[in-house]
Amino acid sequence: MSTLTAVDNLVARPPTTVVTTTAEFKQNKEEWEGLLSDLNERLEEATNEGKPKHIALHRKRGQLPARERIQLLLDEDSPFLELCALAGYGQEDMTVGGSIVAGIGLVSGVLCIVSATVPTLFGGAMNEASVLKSGRIHQIAMENRLPTITLTQSAGANLQQQFRVFHRGGAGFRNQALQSKAQIPSCCVVFGSSTAGGAYQPGMSDYVIMVRKQAQVYLGGPPLVQMATGEITDSESLGGADMHSRVSGVSDQLANDEYDAIRKAREWMANLNWDTKGQLPLRHLTGQYEEPHYDPEELLGIVSANIRLPFDATEVILRLVDGSRFTTFKPNYGGNLVCGWGFIQGIPVGIIANNNVIFTQEANKATQFIQLCNIKNTPLIYLQNITGFMVGKQYEEEGIIKAGSRFINAVSNSEVPAITIVMGASYGAGNYAMSGRAYNPRFLFSWPNSRCSVMGSEQLAGVLDIVMRQGAKRAGVKIDEELAEQRKQLFQLSVEAESDVYYTSARLLDDGIIDPRNTRTVLGYCLNAIYSNKVQGGNIYGVSRM
């Protein structure tokens, strides 16, 4: 924390209405303890790199586990924002994390994407979750203009999932070509055998480092070569690091061991002379910003673990922004939507947060606010806790569709970067309007209490039950009430399972599940990444029904 700036002194700090001694506050904290314990257990599971005997054998060969490779690569004091840690969680034939560890960290002072295949899990073979996760990581690198370092040791595609991996997996090579064309540097460090599709990872990278007597890169190993051509050869002469460094030229640097390879990767990054296109504010670079005046620990008492219970989004914002200073926009209009400006780690942001369902006023307010943020080149943060837009005859007559369409139009055409945090419900068109995954926010994270679907499970099951009954009435068919109730309950259970945060995170509908108390830190790190590229707004208007 540093001294106040002139700007800080001009910005008001709204008073909090939170009372930490109430029974409700204490109950919320107790419920969150269970949710966070569950989250930590699952994240711990995601750090598993295989059976102990496989890891022991790996080490015996002079090789390091994936997470140790990353730790050695990163700067000593660098945080590491791991992304999509629970990809594939709970899915049959998948590995938690997709056999890839990936995230954002500092290497030789440069903020970059670092990813590593996990060779002690099925030889680092790529499954369906791996393909989806790799695609998302590449998107983050491209949008934010982050250099990439990939630590590779992979058996290529998991052949048992060939249909699910082969077709979409091929896009990974195209992505690398597009990254190189966009002049976003890529380095691949090959630590062990990387075959077939795994061979194209170094082949498509800008710069390649291979470890002597460990790295082997070939399209087909000795058995395949013998079957295809009759040629008999050994792995080292066919595709060893020494051959690729001296004969084929696939390797740009030959490392003596894994430590030397990591040192050479850090040296490569240091020599990039990398300049970001965005300019972070001076107050961020100098550390001249306040920590929140109101304790972020209080978020666990403010927000209920039960998403059906409302909470004041302003109280959340006051525990995220610098000094708990927040300038509200139209505070007396469209009160179910909170809009305003503040700073996070000295970086200016516009914040849009839900207090409840969206009416016409809320939609109009958001549309204007998004326009203002584009004019000011200010990144947007969406804090989702939304059941959707209001329905009913009165609201249709008022033009809720027109207002909602303008809102979604603005979100879709907004050119300033957006970060979305799902901190409760995320249902229906409310998910769209609040920059859900389909609207391409730069980053999207969820709290472990959150749920996302077309609507709540009870409402959705009820709607389908009404439709079924209306259809049966028109057809003159008598309903078997017992069977109808069973079907309704089974469907409701299915919707509840599919809207669960771990279900959606496993399918990469977010970039990770985070502890609410870490939200400010995550936002600050993401904003740093965003400013690696130019931050500029633009015209948000398409054709809109007025």
N, C-alpha and C positions, 0 to 999 in steps of 0.2 A: 504494500500500500504506500502511495506517495501523497504529497501535498495536493490540495485542491487546486484545480485550474479555474480560470475566470469563467469558463463555460459551466463547470460544476456549480459554482455559486449562483448562476442564473437559473439553474434547473431545479424545480421543486422536488422535494421528497414527500410523496403522499403518505399520510399516516396509515398504519396497519390497524386492522380491526381484529386481528387474531389474538385469542386468549389461550395461552398454552396450558392453562390449569383446568380446562373444562374436561368433562368425561368423554366428550366426543373426540377431542384432540388426542387424548391418551389412548382411546380405543383405536383410532386410526393408526397411531404409531405401532401398536401391538399387532394389528393386522398386516402392516407393512413389513414387520420383522419376518413373518412367515413367507411373504412374497419374495423378499430379498434373499432369504436363506435358500429358497428354491432356485432363484436366479443364479446365485453363486455356485450352487451344486452343479447346475447345468453348464455354466461357463467353465467350471473345473473339468467336467467331462470333456469339454471341447479341447482342452489342452492335452488330452491323451494322444500319444504318438505311437501306440501299438503295444504289443505284449513285451514285458520286461526282457524275455529271452531274445526277442528280435532287436531290441534297442541295444542289449549287451553285445550281440554279434556285430551290430552296426559300429559300435564304438571300438570293438576289437580290430576292425578293419581300418581304424584311424579316421573314422567319420563321425561327425557331430550330428545330433538331432536337429530338426528344422528350427525349433525355437531358439536353440543356442546359437545357430548360425546367424539368425536375425539379431540376437542380442549383441553379438560381437560386431556386426556390421554397423549398428546404430551408434551415434555419438553417445558418449558415456552418460551425459545428463539428459538425453532425449527421451521424452515420453513417447509412447507408441499407441496410437489409436487403432485398435484392431477392428477390422470390418468384417461383417457377415460371419461372425464366429460360430453361429448356430445353423449355418446353411446345411441342409440335409438332415437336421435333427429329427429323430423319430420316424424316418422314412426307411422302408425296407431296401436293402442292398446299397445303402448310402453310408458314408463315413461322416461323423459330425465335423462340420467345417469343410467338407468336401475334399479332405486330404490336402488342403492348402491353408497355410497361415498367411494372412495378408493384412496390411494396414498402412498407416501414414506415420513417418518418423523422420528424424534428421540424420542425414549421412554427410559428414564433412561440412556441416552447417547448412545443407540444402534440404528443404522439405521435399520429400519424395515418397512414392509408393514403393513399398518393399513387400515381396511375396516369396514364399518358399514352399515347394512341394514337400510332403511328408513321406520320405522313402520307406519308413518303417511301418507304414500302413499300406499293405498290398502293393509294395514296390513303388508307391507314389502314383499308381495308375489313376487316370482321370475317370470319375463317374459322372452321372448327370448333374449332381450338385456342384462338382468341380467346374463343369463347363459353364453353368449359370453364374457361379461366383466369379470365375475368371472374366466373363463378359461384363459383369457389374464393376469389377475392379478396373478394367480397361476404360469403361465409361467415365469413372471418377477421374482417372488420370488424364483423359482427353479434355473433359469439360473444365478441369481446374489447372490444366497445363502443368502436370507434375511429372518429373522424370521418374523412370521406373528401374528398379534393380530386382531381377528374378533369380532366385537361388534354386537351381534345377537338379533333380535326380528323379527321373520318372520313367516308368515302364510304358508310357503312352496311354492309349485308351484301355479302359476295362472292357475286355472283349465280350464279357457276359452282358454288357449293356451297350453293345455296339450300335444298335439302332438309335438309342437315346443320346449317345455321345457323338457318333460319327457326323451326323448332318449338321447339328448346331456347333459342334466342336471345331469344324473347319473355319468358322468365322474368326476363331482366335488368331489364325495366321493372317487373315485379311486385316484384322484389327492392328496387328503389329506393323503391317505395311503402311496403314493409314497413320499410325502414330509417328513412324519415321518420316513420312511425307509432311506431317504437321510440325516437324522439327522439335519433337518432344523426345529427348534422348532415352535410349533403353540399353541396359547392360544385362547380360545373362552370365551367371557364374555356374558352370557345370561341375558338380561334385562327384557324380557317379554315372552309372549307365542311363542314358537317355535315348530311347529307341523309338522308331516309327514316328508317330506324331510328336513325341518328346524331342525328337531330333530337330524339328522345325522351330522349336523355341529358340535355341541359339542361332539357327540358320536365318531367322527373320529379325534378329536383334542387331542393333547398331554396333555393339561391342561385346566380345565374348572372351571369357576367361575360363580356362580348363585346368583341372588339377591333375598333375602328372601321376600316371599309374593308377588312377581312380576313374577319371572321366572317360566315358566311351559314348560316342555319338555315331549312330548309323541308322539308315532307313530300315535295314533288315539285318538281324544278327546272323552269326555264322550258320546256324541250322537252316534259316530261310534262304541264305545265299546258296548253300549247298543244294537245297531242294529246287531252287529256281534256275541255277546256272551250272551246277555240278562242281563249282569251285569250292575248295576246302581251305579255310583260313581260320585264324584265331581272332578273338575279340580285340586285342590290342593293335594288331597290324591292320585290322579292318577299320577300326574307328577310334583308336586310342588318342589320348590328348597329345602325345608326342607327334603322332602322324599328322593330326589336324593342325598342329602348330608349325610343322616343318614342311609338309607336303601339300595338303589340300588348302590350307589357309583359312579354314573355318574358324580356327581359334586365333585370337589377337594377342593373347598373353598366356604363357605356360607357367602355372603356379607349382611350387614345390610341394605344398600341402594345403589343407583347408584354411589354415590361418593366413598363409601367404596369399591365397585366393581372395580372402576377405579384405586383406590389406590392399591388394591391387584394385579391388572394387571401390574402396574408399578413396584411393588415389585417383581413379578415373573420375569420380564425382567431384573431387577437389579441383581437377583440371578442366572442368566443363566451363568455368567462368559463367555460370548460369545466372541470368537476370530474369526476375519476374516481371510480368507485364503490368500487374497491379501495384499500386503504391499504398502500403499500410499507413494509417495515420500516425503522426509523430508521437502522439500521446500513448499509443500502443507500443511503439518501438522503444520509447524511453521509460515505459512502465509507469507513466504518470496518470494512473487511474485508481479509483477506489474499489475495494471489494464491497459486496452488498452490505448495506447497513443492517438489514434484517437477515437473520441466520438461515442459510439454505437447509440446514438440518430440520427446520420447522416445516419443510414441504411434506414430510411424512405425517405430520399431524393435520395439515391443512387439507390434503387430498385424501379422500377415502379410497380404500382398496376396492370398494364396491362402486363400480362406475355408475350405478343408478342414483347415487347420492351426489347432489350438486356441490360445487365449490366455486369460489370467486377467483377467476383467472388472474385478476389484478394482483392478488396476493402471491401468486406464483411468480409473476413477472418481477415483482419487487424483490424477490430473492434470487433473481438471475442477472439483473442489470447493475451496472457500476453505481455504487453509492445508494442503491435502491431509488435512484432518481429516474422518473418516468414522466414524459409529457404526453398526456392523453389527447386524442383527436376525437372531436365530437362526443364528449363524455355524456351529454344529455340527449343524445340521439342514437337510436339503435343500440340500446344498452346491453343486449345479449351478445354483442360483439365488441371486444375491447381492442382498440387500435391506438398506437402511439409510438413515440420515438424514445430511444435510450442508447446507452453504450454497453457493449460487452467487451471487457478487457481493452477499453479505449477505442473500440471499433464501433462506429455508428450503425444502428440497425433500426428497421421498422418492424414492429411486432403486431401480429393479428392473432387474437386468442378468443376462444369461445366461452361464453358463460351459459349458453343454452341454445335452443333451436333458432334457426335463422328466419327472420321475417323480412319483409320488403325493405324496411329501414336499414337493417343490418347489411343486406346485400348492396344497397346504394352506398352506404358508408364505406364498405370494403373496397368497392370499385374506385371511388375517389381517392382513397388512401393509397392503393396500389399505384395509381397514376402519380401521386405526389412523390412516392418513393422512387419511381422511375425518373422523374424530373430531377430528383436530388442524388441520383446514382447510389441509393442506399439499399443494401441487401435486406431481404425480408425474412422474418422468422414466423412460421405458422405454428401455433400451439393448439393442437386439435383436441377438443372434447365436445363432439358434435353428434347429435342424433339425426340431423338432416335439416331440410327446409320445412317450414310449416305447411300443412295441407288443410284443405277444407274449402267450402264454397266461398266464404268471405274473402279468403286470401287469394283464391284463383281470380276473383273479380277485381281484386286490388292489383293484379298483375305480378304475382310472385314468380311466375315463369319468366317474364321479361326481366325482372330485377335479378333473379338468379342467373339468367343467361348472361347478363352484363357482368356479373361477378365472375362467372366461369370464363367469360371472354377475356377479362382483365388478367386473371391468373394464367390463362393459356398464353397470352401474348406479352406478358411481363418479361422484360429482358434483364432485370437485375437478378442476381443469384438468390435462390431461396433455400432455406433449411426448414424441415418439418419435424416437429416432435409430437408424437401421438401420446397424449397423457391421460387418456380415458377412452371414451367411445369414439369410433370413427365409422359412421354409418351413412350409407346412401350417397346422395349427391353432396352431402356435407363433406365427405371424404374428398370429392373432386374439388369443390370450391376452396377447401383448405389445403390445396396442393398435396394431394395424396400421390402415391407412387406413379400413377398414370400421367401425372402432370409434371413429372421430371424435375423435382427439387434436386439441388446438388447433393444433399444428404437427407436421409430420413431415419430417425431413430424412434424407438418405442419404449414406454415405461412398462414394467411387467404386469401392471393391472389392466392394460389396454386391450380392446377388442375391435375387430374390423370386419364388417360384412355389409351386405345390402341393407340390412336393418337388424334390430335385435331379434334373437331367436324366438321369443314369445310372439312378437308382432308378426314375424315372417310365417311362423307356423299357423298363427291365427288367420292371416290373410289367405293362405292356401286352403285352410279349412272352410272359410266363407265361400271362396270360389268353387270349391268342390261341392258344397251344399247347394249353391245356386245352380250349378250344372246338373246336379241330380234332380232338383226340383223341375227344371225345364224338361228333362228327359222322362220325368214321371217315375224315377227309380227310388226305391226305399233305401235309406242309408242304414247300414249295419253300424250302430253307434259304438259298439265295443271295438270293432275293427278300425273304425275311423279314429277313435281316440288313441289306439295303439300306433297307428300310422303317424298321427300328429305328434305324439311324444317322441317317436323314433326320429322324425324329421327335425324336431327341435333339438334333440341331442346331437344330431349330425351338424346342424348349424352352429351350435355352441362349440363343438370341437374344431370346426373349420374357421371360426372367428377368433379362436384363442391365439394369443400373441406368439406362443411358441410354434404353433402351426404356420402362421403367416411369416414369421422370421425364418423358419426352416426353408421356406420357399422364396426367400429373398425379396419379400415385400417391404422389408426395411433393411437398414444397414447394420442393425444390431439392437439389442435390448439393453437399456442402461438404467442404473440406479438414479432416481430423480435428483438426488443430492449432487450427482456428477454432471448434471445437465449444463450448467454454466461452463464447466471445463471443456466438455465435448463441443459446445457451441463455439467457444473461443478457438479451439483447435481447428474446427471446420472453417471458421472465418479466415484463419491464417491460410488454409489451403485454397480457399476461394480467391484470395488476393494474389495467388500465384498467376492468375489470369487477370485480364482487364475487367474491372467492375464498372459497367455503364448501363444506364437505362435506355429506354426508347419509347416509341409510340406504341401504346398498348391496344389501340383500337382496330378491331375488325368491324364488319357490319353488325350493328346491334339494334335490337328493337327498343325504341324509346317509349 
